[in-house]
Amino acid sequence: MGFSSVSIPLLLLFLHLMSFTCATHISRPNIVIFLTDDQDVLLESLNYMPIVQRYFRDEGVQFTNAYTTTPVCCPARSSLLSGKYQHNLLVYNDTSSGNCAGPYWQQTYEKRSMGPFLQEAGYETFYLGKYLDEYGYSTAGGVSHVPPGWDHWLGLVGNSAYYNYVLSHNGYSEYHGEDYYRDYLPLVLRNRTLDFFRERRADADRADRPFFIFISLPSIHQAAIAAPQHQDEFYGLQAPRTPGWNTQSKDKHWFVSVSGVYGPMDENQIEFSDLMYRRRIQTLQFVDEFVENVVTDLTEAGEIDNTYMFYTSDHGYHLGQNGLALDKRLPYETDIHVPLFVRGPSVPKGKVVSSGVTSVDFLPTLMEIAGITHPYPDQFDGMSFLPLIPSLATSETHPRAFLTEYRGTHNSGGYNSVSACNLNLTGVQCMIEHQMPTPPYASLSFQPFCSCQDSRNNSYQCLRIISAAANWQFCEFSGGEFEFYDIELDEWQVYNQVPTLSHDTIRELSNALSHLSTCRGTGCWINEKRESWFNKIFGSLQK
């Protein structure tokens, strides 16, 4: 019997959806992502990673203006996985009450994130390491919850750890202790990664499928525990004494203007901040070696030329800037600027892309690499940055405006809290910094101290503009403060430049920020295709 008038449209719809879910497997590239935790760009951590520089910077492309859209773990990672801004995800912080890995995430965007899209397109998928900070707890479904889209799952329960942790191994608890060879998490992740490659090659049915592996390291999250062979290295190394280091900035929003409640660091806090910098660099040495292990394995197997590899971090970090000993969560370049390198098929070697890219651009980029034609491409707040790579014959910076946003948190009660710090305050998040659990240690004279890292009014939305003509940031805080920085003039954002702006310019910037702070999908795509918008803002600022 022939097709009816009803069956023909249904056939067309079926073929359209098949183009999304059933792209051909033949010769499609493999994909590897290395994601570190809390790794900075501005504080020179990459200078101590010669292997990453050799295999990624020299043999691939470096994106020098790559940014997180939220500078704290769970919201940043949720955005990277889903291609959505925080205000659309409703993932506000690293707690269950802030919707980290909770029921709403699981019922919505987790089902429409990297794993499901790549798996449906025929990729063999493997996620290993830190996922979201509340993952594996009872409020997030426990260890038995394996996020959809992953053929193989080795997810860390809770926040970054190096020893004494639990992994969800395809939904079953796997306990680890304190033995370096059996339990040091970066080493466990390396061994499981290489095992995955070997097992695929030994199985003819699997070897023909492209793979997507997401390697999410705990490194270099505090306490930044290095592999034992690196714990004596970089003796005497200090955190960079940048402009604004240990300076109390009175012209910024409340939390920073009081330098996290206590004011600039004293000698005891400076020692701790410097020690943390050294530990971070030590911990990155194993990450550097891990990268070499993967590149060597794929090269010897003849797979490297058909594999896209990414190296990035969830967000940055500060150590002493604005008088704050250590942490993230602030809107400044130290905290939002992240490393990003790409190597792979047709990617030129040793080139630089200066156009702005963000964490919400990752999922659309992976889908383009995998040849996935999504039936609803406007659902993503980000844009693929793959088209930026072929244009490297010129040094042109494509105009881009994007959003950074954060909702400040606070705590109450408990040992690591405001009460433990004996502070007569509310709305502040603080903890006691103690002696390190492993070498290298602080000096014998070191005293535990109260470190305040966040406050409820450290809530903001910022407009970040990057183009050949401008490199700006404009922020509005929940306390009513405004901050503006021309990054070309003040890279370290020492001086709030709002007083130099006219009322008309502030209004134009505020209107633009208001648009982005409520945008969805293609409404968030502010680039050279919307020249009238850019010209309006640029013209106002250049008057």
C-alpha positions in Angstrom: 0.0 0.0 0.0 1.3 3.5 -0.9 2.1 6.4 1.4 -0.9 8.3 2.7 -1.0 12.1 3.0 -0.4 11.7 6.7 2.5 9.3 6.5 4.7 11.5 4.2 5.1 14.3 6.8 5.8 11.7 9.4 8.5 10.2 7.2 10.1 13.6 6.7 10.1 14.3 10.4 11.6 10.8 11.0 14.4 11.5 8.5 15.0 14.9 10.1 15.4 13.5 13.6 17.6 10.7 12.2 20.1 13.3 11.0 20.4 14.3 14.6 20.6 11.0 16.3 22.2 8.7 13.7 25.0 10.6 12.1 27.4 8.2 10.4 30.1 6.6 12.5 32.7 6.4 9.8 35.8 8.5 10.4 34.2 10.8 12.9 36.7 12.2 15.2 37.2 11.1 18.8 37.0 13.7 21.5 39.0 14.0 24.8 38.4 16.8 27.4 40.8 17.5 30.2 39.1 19.6 32.9 41.1 20.9 35.8 39.6 22.4 39.0 40.4 26.0 40.0 43.3 26.5 37.5 44.2 30.1 36.9 45.6 31.8 33.8 46.8 35.2 35.2 48.9 33.7 38.0 51.1 31.8 35.5 50.2 28.2 36.4 50.6 27.2 32.8 54.3 28.4 32.8 55.0 25.3 35.0 53.4 22.8 32.6 55.9 22.2 29.8 54.1 19.2 28.5 50.8 21.0 28.1 52.6 23.7 26.3 54.3 21.3 24.0 51.3 19.1 23.1 48.6 21.8 23.2 50.1 25.2 22.7 52.7 24.2 20.2 50.7 21.5 18.4 47.3 23.2 18.6 45.5 26.5 19.2 45.4 28.6 22.3 42.3 30.6 23.1 43.7 33.6 25.0 40.3 35.1 25.9 38.4 32.0 27.3 36.1 32.6 30.3 33.8 30.8 32.7 30.4 32.2 33.0 30.2 31.6 36.7 33.4 31.4 38.9 32.4 28.6 41.2 32.5 24.8 40.7 28.9 23.5 40.4 27.3 26.3 38.4 30.4 26.5 36.1 30.4 22.8 35.4 26.6 22.7 34.9 26.9 25.5 32.3 29.8 23.8 30.6 27.9 20.5 30.3 24.6 22.0 29.2 25.5 25.1 27.2 23.2 27.2 29.4 23.8 30.3 31.6 23.2 30.1 35.3 20.0 32.2 35.2 18.5 29.6 32.9 19.9 26.5 34.7 18.9 27.8 38.2 22.0 26.2 39.6 23.2 28.9 42.0 26.0 27.4 44.1 27.7 24.3 45.3 24.9 23.2 47.7 21.8 21.0 47.4 19.7 24.1 48.3 21.4 25.9 45.4 20.2 23.1 43.0 23.7 21.5 42.6 23.1 18.0 41.0 19.6 18.0 42.5 16.2 16.7 41.2 15.6 19.8 39.0 18.9 19.4 37.3 18.4 15.7 36.8 14.9 16.1 35.4 15.9 18.8 32.9 19.3 19.8 31.7 21.2 16.7 32.8 19.2 14.9 30.1 20.2 17.5 27.5 23.9 17.7 28.2 27.1 16.4 26.6 26.7 12.8 27.4 23.3 12.2 26.0 23.9 14.2 22.8 27.2 12.4 22.0 25.9 9.0 23.0 22.8 9.3 20.8 25.1 10.3 17.9 26.9 6.9 18.2 29.8 7.8 20.4 31.1 5.5 23.2 31.1 7.8 26.2 33.1 7.8 29.4 33.0 10.3 32.3 35.5 10.0 35.1 36.4 12.2 38.0 34.7 15.1 39.7 31.2 15.8 38.4 29.1 18.2 40.5 29.8 19.0 44.1 26.7 17.4 45.6 26.8 14.3 43.3 26.4 11.0 45.0 24.8 12.3 48.2 21.3 11.3 49.2 19.8 14.6 48.1 21.1 14.0 44.6 19.9 10.4 44.3 22.9 8.7 45.9 25.7 6.7 44.3 23.3 4.6 42.3 22.4 7.6 40.2 24.3 7.4 36.9 23.7 10.5 34.7 22.1 9.6 31.4 24.3 9.5 28.3 27.4 7.8 29.7 28.3 4.2 28.7 31.0 4.2 31.4 30.7 6.2 34.6 33.4 6.8 37.3 32.0 9.8 39.2 33.5 11.2 42.4 31.1 11.5 45.3 31.1 15.1 46.5 33.8 17.8 46.0 37.4 17.4 44.8 39.5 14.9 46.9 42.8 13.2 46.4 42.6 10.4 49.0 39.8 8.9 51.2 36.9 9.3 48.8 34.1 7.3 47.2 33.6 6.8 43.4 30.4 5.7 41.8 31.5 3.0 39.4 28.5 2.6 37.1 26.2 3.1 40.1 28.1 1.1 42.7 30.3 2.4 45.5 34.1 2.1 45.1 36.0 3.1 48.2 39.5 4.5 48.3 41.9 5.1 51.1 45.4 6.6 51.5 47.7 4.5 49.4 49.3 6.5 46.6 49.3 3.7 44.0 45.8 2.5 44.7 44.0 5.6 45.7 45.6 8.9 44.6 42.7 10.1 42.5 44.7 11.7 39.6 46.6 8.4 39.3 43.4 6.4 39.4 41.9 8.5 36.6 45.0 8.1 34.5 45.0 4.4 34.9 41.3 4.0 34.1 41.7 6.2 31.0 44.5 4.1 29.6 42.6 0.9 30.5 39.6 2.3 28.6 41.8 2.8 25.5 43.3 -0.7 25.7 39.9 -2.4 26.2 38.4 -0.6 23.2 41.1 -1.7 20.9 40.8 -5.3 22.0 37.1 -5.3 21.2 36.3 -5.2 17.5 32.7 -4.1 18.1 33.9 -1.1 20.2 37.0 -0.2 18.1 34.9 1.0 15.2 32.9 3.5 17.3 34.3 7.0 18.0 34.8 7.8 21.6 34.2 10.8 23.9 36.0 10.8 27.2 35.6 13.5 29.8 38.5 13.5 32.3 37.6 15.7 35.2 40.5 16.1 37.6 40.4 17.2 41.3 43.7 19.1 40.6 44.3 21.8 41.7 41.5 22.3 44.1 42.5 23.0 47.8 44.3 21.3 49.5 46.2 20.7 46.2 47.8 17.5 47.3 50.7 16.7 44.9 51.9 13.2 44.0 54.7 12.2 46.5 57.4 12.5 43.8 56.6 16.2 43.4 56.2 17.3 47.0 59.7 18.7 47.4 59.7 20.7 44.1 59.7 24.5 43.6 61.1 25.3 47.0 60.7 29.0 47.9 58.1 29.6 45.2 55.7 32.5 46.0 52.4 33.6 44.6 53.0 36.4 42.0 53.1 39.9 43.5 50.8 41.4 41.0 49.4 44.9 40.9 46.7 45.0 43.6 48.3 42.2 45.5 47.5 42.5 49.2 45.9 45.9 48.6 42.5 46.8 50.2 40.4 48.3 47.3 38.0 50.8 48.8 36.3 51.6 45.5 34.9 48.1 44.9 31.8 46.3 46.2 31.4 45.6 49.9 33.0 42.2 50.2 36.2 43.2 48.4 36.3 46.7 49.8 36.7 45.2 53.3 39.1 42.6 51.9 36.9 39.7 53.0 36.0 41.2 56.4 39.5 41.2 57.8 41.4 43.6 55.6 44.8 42.9 53.9 46.7 39.7 54.7 49.1 39.6 57.7 52.4 37.7 57.5 50.8 34.5 58.7 48.2 34.6 55.9 50.7 35.6 53.3 52.8 32.5 54.2 49.7 30.3 53.8 48.8 31.9 50.4 52.3 31.4 49.1 52.3 27.8 50.3 49.0 27.2 48.5 50.5 28.6 45.3 53.5 26.2 45.6 51.3 23.3 46.3 49.1 24.1 43.3 52.1 24.1 41.0 53.4 20.9 42.5 50.0 19.2 42.0 49.9 20.3 38.3 53.1 18.3 37.6 51.2 15.0 37.6 48.5 16.6 35.4 51.2 17.5 32.9 52.4 13.9 32.9 48.9 12.6 32.5 48.5 14.7 29.3 51.7 13.1 28.0 50.5 9.6 28.8 47.3 10.1 26.8 49.0 11.8 23.8 51.6 9.1 23.7 49.0 6.3 23.9 46.8 7.8 21.1 49.9 8.4 19.0 51.2 4.9 19.3 47.8 3.5 18.5 47.5 5.7 15.3 44.5 7.6 16.7 45.9 11.0 17.5 45.3 12.5 14.1 41.6 11.7 14.3 41.1 13.0 17.9 40.1 16.4 19.1 41.6 17.2 22.5 40.7 20.1 24.8 42.4 21.4 27.9 40.6 23.8 30.2 39.4 24.6 33.7 36.1 25.2 35.3 37.2 28.7 36.6 40.2 30.6 37.8 41.6 31.6 41.2 43.0 34.4 43.2 45.9 34.4 45.7 46.4 37.7 47.4 44.8 40.0 44.9 42.6 42.7 46.7 44.1 41.5 50.0 42.2 38.2 49.8 44.3 35.1 50.7 42.8 32.6 48.3 39.6 31.4 46.5 37.4 32.2 43.5 33.8 33.5 43.3 34.8 37.1 42.3 34.0 38.7 38.9 37.6 39.6 38.2 40.0 38.2 35.6 41.9 36.1 38.1 38.7 34.2 38.8 36.9 34.1 35.4 39.7 33.8 32.9 40.5 30.1 32.2 43.0 28.2 30.1 41.7 26.8 26.8 43.7 24.8 24.3 42.5 22.7 21.3 44.3 20.3 19.1 43.0 17.9 16.5 42.2 17.3 12.8 42.7 20.4 10.7 43.6 22.5 13.8 46.7 24.6 12.9 49.8 24.3 15.1 51.1 27.0 17.4 48.3 29.5 16.6 46.4 31.9 18.9 42.7 32.9 18.8 42.0 36.2 20.7 38.2 36.2 20.2 36.1 35.7 23.3 34.8 32.2 24.1 33.0 30.9 27.2 32.1 27.7 29.0 28.6 27.7 27.5 30.1 27.4 24.0 31.5 23.9 24.7 28.5 21.8 24.0 27.6 23.5 20.7 31.3 23.1 19.7 31.3 19.3 20.5 28.1 18.9 18.6 29.6 20.5 15.5 32.7 18.3 15.8 30.5 15.2 16.0 28.4 16.3 13.0 25.3 16.5 15.1 22.5 18.6 13.5 20.2 19.4 16.4 16.5 20.0 15.6 16.4 22.9 18.1 19.9 24.6 17.9 18.5 27.8 19.5 18.2 26.0 22.8 21.8 26.7 23.7 23.0 30.0 25.2 26.4 29.5 23.7 27.9 29.2 20.2 30.3 26.8 18.7 33.8 28.3 18.6 35.0 25.8 16.0 34.4 28.3 13.2 37.0 30.6 14.8 39.8 28.3 14.1 40.0 28.4 10.3 40.3 32.2 10.4 43.7 32.2 11.9 45.4 33.6 8.8 44.6 37.0 10.4 44.9 38.3 13.9 41.3 39.6 13.9 39.4 39.5 17.1 35.7 38.9 16.4 33.5 41.0 18.6 31.7 39.2 21.4 29.7 40.2 24.5 28.8 37.6 27.1 27.7 37.4 30.7 29.3 36.4 34.0 27.0 35.9 36.9 27.1 34.7 40.5 24.8 34.5 43.5 26.8 35.0 46.8 26.5 32.5 49.6 26.9 32.5 53.4 27.0 30.0 56.2 26.0 29.8 59.8 27.0 27.5 62.6 29.5 24.6 62.5 33.2 24.4 63.0 34.2 26.0 59.6 31.9 29.0 59.8 31.4 32.6 60.9 30.7 31.4 64.5 34.0 29.5 64.6 35.7 32.7 63.4 34.1 34.7 66.3 32.7 37.2 63.8 29.7 39.4 64.8 28.4 39.2 61.2 25.7 37.6 59.2 25.6 36.9 55.5 29.3 36.0 55.2 30.9 32.6 54.3 34.0 31.9 56.3 36.2 28.9 57.3 39.3 28.2 59.4 42.4 27.6 57.4 44.6 24.9 59.1 48.0 23.4 58.7 48.3 21.3 55.5 47.5 17.5 55.7 50.5 16.5 53.6 54.0 18.0 52.7 55.0 20.7 52.1 53.8 22.1 55.4 53.5 25.7 56.7 56.2 26.7 59.2 56.1 25.8 62.8 55.0 29.3 63.7 52.0 29.1 61.4 48.7 29.8 63.2 45.2 28.8 61.9 43.2 31.8 60.7 39.8 32.8 59.6 39.4 33.1 55.9 36.2 34.7 54.5 35.6 33.7 50.9 32.1 35.0 50.1 29.1 37.0 51.2 25.5 37.1 50.3 26.0 40.6 48.7 28.8 39.3 46.6 26.1 38.7 44.0 26.5 40.2 40.6 26.0 40.1 36.9 28.7 41.4 34.6 28.8 42.3 30.9 32.1 41.3 29.4 32.9 42.8 25.9 35.9 41.7 23.8 36.6 43.1 20.4 39.5 44.7 18.4 38.2 48.1 19.7 37.4 47.3 23.3 38.2 45.0 26.2 35.7 45.9 28.9 33.9 44.7 31.9 30.8 46.3 33.5 29.3 44.8 36.7 26.2 45.5 38.8 26.1 44.1 42.3 23.1 43.2 44.5 24.1 46.0 47.0 23.7 48.6 44.2 27.3 49.1 43.4 28.7 49.4 39.8 32.2 48.6 38.6 33.7 49.2 35.2 37.2 48.2 33.9 39.0 48.8 30.6 41.2 45.7 30.8 43.6 47.2 28.2 44.4 50.0 30.6 44.1 48.1 33.9 44.7 44.4 33.4 44.6 43.6 37.1 41.4 45.7 37.7 43.0 47.7 40.5 40.9 50.9 40.0 37.2 51.0 39.5 36.7 53.3 36.4 33.0 53.9 36.8 33.7 57.6 37.9 35.1 58.2 34.4 31.9 57.2 32.6 29.0 59.5 31.7 25.5 58.8 32.9 24.4 58.0 29.4 27.2 55.4 29.0 26.3 53.8 32.3 22.7 53.6 31.2 23.6 52.0 27.9 25.9 49.4 29.6 23.2 48.7 32.2 20.6 48.2 29.4 22.9 45.8 27.6 23.6 43.9 30.8 19.9 43.7 31.5 19.3 42.1 28.1 22.0 39.4 28.7 20.9 38.7 32.3 17.5 37.5 31.1 18.5 36.1 27.7 17.7 32.6 26.4 19.1 30.7 23.4 19.9 32.8 20.4 19.1 35.9 22.3 22.4 35.4 24.1 24.4 35.3 20.9 25.9 38.8 20.9 28.6 38.9 18.3 29.5 40.6 15.1 26.2 39.5 13.6 24.6 42.1 15.8 26.7 45.1 14.7 24.0 47.7 15.5 24.1 46.6 19.1 27.8 46.8 19.3 28.0 50.1 17.5 25.5 51.6 19.9 27.6 50.5 23.0 30.9 51.3 21.4 29.8 54.7 20.2 28.6 55.7 23.7 31.8 54.7 25.3 34.0 56.4 22.7 32.2 59.8 23.1 
